[in-house]
């Protein structure tokens, strides 16, 4: 009977007060941007006002063609992030449970490489469709997830594992019932970082070689010098990243 009340309390605990600080900081940025544009400190042809951008965004959201481009970007973004999450968590656990000697050098070697530099090779290997763009997202987003999982698992108190072992839990059960829940906060931090990386990479990939998606729309607008149209995909990918990052907060334990 009290389920709705408990649900509301659960939402309030996660949305306030951090949400209000987030709203205030974003609002302050938008007000400053509007003031700079409105006072003519920057040519509106180069930096349109946020009111003009959001008005145009609202108009385009009702168009099916624009919704299609958003859907294409979201498919690549979410599929790439999901694959990176599975691989990153699995490798992070393996690295923490004895694989550090041979996995950590590879992570340190490969993580600093700008993954966009290997995108042409991914296109040749996987084609111009979803696969190459998802592959680029995975190749870059997996590293913060590996490291976050590794450090989270390493921080688990040994007595928790001893208790699980004393109860007869096997290795897999220990990972699922002790290590991952205990490292969950660290993994969520890695997820937030990985989401930012995923947004950047999917947008770049669509700018380079795509006939759809938000990145493609920005390039088309830039080529025809449609500045407001150019800012709309940039603002939207930022809002998508913000929404996904905030959404991850609902998966906190406790």
Secondary structure, DSSP 8 states (H G I E B T S, - for coil): --HHHHHHHHHHHHHTTHHHHHHHHHHHHHHHHHHHHHTTSS-TTTS--HHHHHHHHHHHHT-HHHHHHHHHHHHHHHHHHHHHHHHHHHHHHHIIIIIHHHHHHHHHHHHTS-GGGGHHHHHHHH-SSHHHHHHHHHHHHHHHHHHHHHHHHHTS-HHHHHHHHHTT--HHHHIIIIIHHHTHHHHHHHHHHHHHHHHHHHHHHHHHS-SSSHHHHHHHHHHTT-HHHHHHHHHHHHHHHHHHHHHHGGG---
